[in-house]
Amino acid sequence: MKARVTFSVQPDGSFDIWVNEAGRELLIKELQGLSEGWDHFHLDHYDDADIADATDVPLSAIPYMADDRVLLNGKVLFRPDEWDRKFFPHVVTEPRE
């Protein structure tokens, strides 16, 4: 079975990820593979099925709902807290004492 992964934004701004079984397994595999040595993976749509292997997670361009906006590319980035405290401290919220 071919992986099917669709990322979409609904008219109200909410975000959905639609996956079939193979798409779920592919996303889990890529997420579990993230580490300090392998800190990102790509999500991309390709019209040509042969080129789909060029990306880590190929995305479907077919919306589930007619008024959804389908996202055709993106990246998932692994960000350890230590890195963010150093490079993007504004995103790290420390517990209040």
N, C-alpha and C positions, 0 to 999 in steps of 0.2 A: 504494500500500500504506500502510495506517495504521501509525503508529509504535506499537510495543508495548514498554513498558519496565516491568519488574517488579523491585522491590527487596524482598528477603526475608532473614529471619534464620532459620537452621536451629536445631533444638533444642539443638545443641551450642554455639550462640552465634556460629557463623561467618556471614558476610554474603555474599550472592550478588546479582549484578545480571544479570538475564536480559533480552536485547534481541533483536529481530528486525533485519533490515537497516535499515529506516526508523528504528527506535529508536536504533540505533547511530549513524546519521548525525545524528540530532537531538541526541544527547548530545555528540558531537564538535563540532558547530556551536556549541552553547551553551558548552562548555568553552573552545573557541578564542576565543569572543567576550569572555571575562572579561578585565578590565583594571582599572587604578586608577579609571577613570571609569565602569565597569560592573562592579561588584564581586560580584554574586551573581545567581543565577537560582533559580527555584522549581520544585519537583517536587510535584505534587498529583494526587490521584485525584478524578475527577468522574463521577457516575452518568450525567449527561446529556451525550451526545456533542457537542451544540452548545456546551456550556459549556467543553469541553476546551480550546478556543482561549484561554481566560482565563488559562491557566498557561503557563510556558515549556516544561515537559516534563510531559505528562500521564502518570500512572502507572496501570498495570493493578492491579486488586484480586484477580485470580485467581492463586492460588498454583500453582507448578509441582509442588511436592511437598505432599502432604496435611498434613504436620505443620509446614510452614513458617509463620512469622508474616510476613505481607505488610505492608510499610511503605507508608502511604497519603499521606504528605506529608513534605516536607523542603526543605532549601535547600543549595545549593552556594555556598560563600563563597571568594572570591579573597583571599588573605592574603599580600601581599608581606612578606618578612622584615623590612624596615624598619618596617612597621606593627606587626608582632608584637613586635619588640624594644622598641618604644615602649609599646604597650598591653597586651601579653601576654608579657612577657619569659620567663615560666616555660616557654613552649612552644618556645622557640628554644634549641637546643643548639649551643653554639660548639665548634669543633674543639679538642681538647686539644693543648697545646703540648708 
